[in-house]
Amino acid sequence: MTIAIIRLGTPRLPGEGVRIGTVRRPPRGVRKERYGEENWYDVWYPQLSPTPQLMAQAKSSRSQSEWTAFVRLFRKQMAEPTVSRTLDLLAALSATANLSLGCYCEREERCHRSVLRALLEERGATVI
């Protein structure tokens, strides 16, 4: 079983499982009851997204050092006990179920999804 790291709003992968939206805000102009039908997410979990301040920092980062600073601060945010336990739970669930995590960013390498991927892999999750 696996955790897929995906871009929200894209077609679902075969056997993807429950799609979790790790974003601070729901998609604009989409009614709540359509989130799943339109491949946004099945469950909204904003606790796994950067704070608004960190999100602004990530979006404005132009250099590798600025991005590295964002990653360091986001990892610190994800180390808070409640969030850390959520990541532990997701990693454990990946042993018996398929699920996916995503956000809206086009490029994973410049998105908090890349950090979530690393954090889950560090916890022993199988991530694709």
Kinemage of the C-alpha trace (Angstrom):
@kinemage 1
@onewidth
@group {chain A} dominant
@subgroup {mainchain}
@vectorlist {calphas} color= white
{ca met a 1} P 0.000 0.000 0.000
{ca thr a 2} L 1.162 3.535 -0.571
{ca ile a 3} L 0.748 7.240 -0.118
{ca ala a 4} L 0.608 9.132 -3.409
{ca ile a 5} L 1.764 12.739 -3.409
{ca ile a 6} L -0.403 14.483 -5.984
{ca arg a 7} L -1.566 17.811 -7.350
{ca leu a 8} L -5.139 18.540 -6.345
{ca gly a 9} L -7.575 18.891 -9.217
{ca thr a 10} L -5.772 16.344 -11.392
{ca pro a 11} L -7.323 13.023 -12.474
{ca arg a 12} L -7.153 10.344 -9.816
{ca leu a 13} L -4.611 7.553 -10.040
{ca pro a 14} L -5.949 3.986 -10.168
{ca gly a 15} L -6.378 2.776 -6.584
{ca glu a 16} L -5.353 6.156 -5.184
{ca gly a 17} L -7.582 5.855 -2.143
{ca val a 18} L -8.778 8.741 -0.023
{ca arg a 19} L -7.475 12.089 -1.302
{ca ile a 20} L -6.438 14.469 1.486
{ca gly a 21} L -6.174 18.177 0.753
{ca thr a 22} L -3.221 19.660 2.620
{ca val a 23} L -4.117 23.255 1.789
{ca arg a 24} L -5.131 26.247 3.920
{ca arg a 25} L -8.028 27.262 1.700
{ca pro a 26} L -10.601 25.278 -0.289
{ca pro a 27} L -10.648 25.665 -4.080
{ca arg a 28} L -12.273 28.910 -5.208
{ca gly a 29} L -15.581 28.770 -6.985
{ca val a 30} L -16.222 25.102 -6.179
{ca arg a 31} L -19.142 24.057 -4.026
{ca lys a 32} L -18.174 21.920 -1.047
{ca glu a 33} L -20.194 18.920 -2.207
{ca arg a 34} L -18.230 18.915 -5.508
{ca tyr a 35} L -14.704 18.745 -4.032
{ca gly a 36} L -14.459 14.977 -4.356
{ca glu a 37} L -16.335 14.745 -7.657
{ca glu a 38} L -14.008 17.285 -9.262
{ca asn a 39} L -10.850 15.562 -7.938
{ca trp a 40} L -9.909 18.247 -5.443
{ca tyr a 41} L -10.021 16.209 -2.231
{ca asp a 42} L -12.195 13.917 -0.163
{ca val a 43} L -10.963 15.215 3.198
{ca trp a 44} L -9.634 18.688 3.913
{ca tyr a 45} L -6.751 18.684 6.381
{ca pro a 46} L -5.235 22.183 6.553
{ca gln a 47} L -3.074 21.262 9.562
{ca leu a 48} L -0.639 19.662 7.077
{ca ser a 49} L -0.176 22.900 5.158
{ca pro a 50} L 2.125 25.813 5.910
{ca thr a 51} L 0.798 28.696 7.966
{ca pro a 52} L -0.284 31.664 5.842
{ca gln a 53} L 2.975 33.447 6.729
{ca leu a 54} L 5.072 30.451 5.694
{ca met a 55} L 3.039 30.056 2.525
{ca ala a 56} L 3.802 33.656 1.590
{ca gln a 57} L 7.489 32.994 2.258
{ca ala a 58} L 7.445 29.906 0.032
{ca lys a 59} L 5.713 31.735 -2.810
{ca ser a 60} L 8.166 34.624 -2.669
{ca ser a 61} L 11.320 32.487 -2.433
{ca arg a 62} L 13.526 33.103 -5.452
{ca ser a 63} L 16.811 31.554 -4.379
{ca gln a 64} L 17.728 28.122 -3.099
{ca ser a 65} L 18.702 29.619 0.265
{ca glu a 66} L 15.258 31.208 0.636
{ca trp a 67} L 13.604 27.895 -0.228
{ca thr a 68} L 15.861 26.083 2.249
{ca ala a 69} L 14.804 28.550 4.958
{ca phe a 70} L 11.145 27.809 4.164
{ca val a 71} L 11.773 24.044 4.360
{ca arg a 72} L 13.499 24.416 7.737
{ca leu a 73} L 10.592 26.439 9.168
{ca phe a 74} L 7.939 24.133 7.693
{ca arg a 75} L 9.709 21.083 9.140
{ca lys a 76} L 9.667 22.849 12.507
{ca gln a 77} L 5.917 23.435 12.126
{ca met a 78} L 5.413 19.759 11.226
{ca ala a 79} L 7.386 18.691 14.317
{ca glu a 80} L 4.701 20.085 16.635
{ca pro a 81} L 3.262 17.138 18.616
{ca thr a 82} L -0.250 16.971 17.141
{ca val a 83} L 0.937 17.314 13.555
{ca ser a 84} L 3.839 14.937 14.098
{ca arg a 85} L 1.427 12.296 15.412
{ca thr a 86} L -0.744 12.815 12.329
{ca leu a 87} L 2.260 12.115 10.108
{ca asp a 88} L 3.045 9.007 12.183
{ca leu a 89} L -0.562 7.850 11.722
{ca leu a 90} L -0.496 8.415 7.956
{ca ala a 91} L 2.793 6.535 7.653
{ca ala a 92} L 1.340 3.607 9.633
{ca leu a 93} L -1.852 3.603 7.556
{ca ser a 94} L 0.194 3.433 4.365
{ca ala a 95} L 1.129 -0.131 5.345
{ca thr a 96} L -2.480 -1.265 4.959
{ca ala a 97} L -4.272 1.312 2.791
{ca asn a 98} L -3.767 3.541 -0.218
{ca leu a 99} L -4.233 7.258 0.280
{ca ser a 100} L -3.014 10.462 -1.281
{ca leu a 101} L -1.940 13.914 -0.126
{ca gly a 102} L -1.894 16.980 -2.266
{ca cys a 103} L -2.068 20.690 -2.815
{ca tyr a 104} L -2.578 23.065 -5.726
{ca cys a 105} L 1.044 23.852 -6.634
{ca glu a 106} L 2.114 22.902 -10.121
{ca arg a 107} L 5.691 21.874 -9.251
{ca glu a 108} L 6.162 19.484 -6.342
{ca glu a 109} L 9.832 20.384 -5.946
{ca arg a 110} L 8.828 23.942 -4.945
{ca cys a 111} L 5.834 22.928 -2.877
{ca his a 112} L 5.329 21.835 0.710
{ca arg a 113} L 4.291 18.468 -0.768
{ca ser a 114} L 7.989 17.717 -1.268
{ca val a 115} L 8.591 18.237 2.454
{ca leu a 116} L 5.583 16.088 3.385
{ca arg a 117} L 6.958 13.366 1.090
{ca ala a 118} L 10.313 13.442 2.887
{ca leu a 119} L 8.722 13.477 6.346
{ca leu a 120} L 6.532 10.478 5.512
{ca glu a 121} L 9.441 8.547 4.004
{ca glu a 122} L 11.482 9.263 7.140
{ca arg a 123} L 8.654 7.594 9.085
{ca gly a 124} L 8.810 4.473 6.907
{ca ala a 125} L 5.842 5.179 4.640
{ca thr a 126} L 5.854 3.902 1.091
{ca val a 127} L 5.407 7.058 -0.984
{ca ile a 128} L 4.941 7.354 -4.737
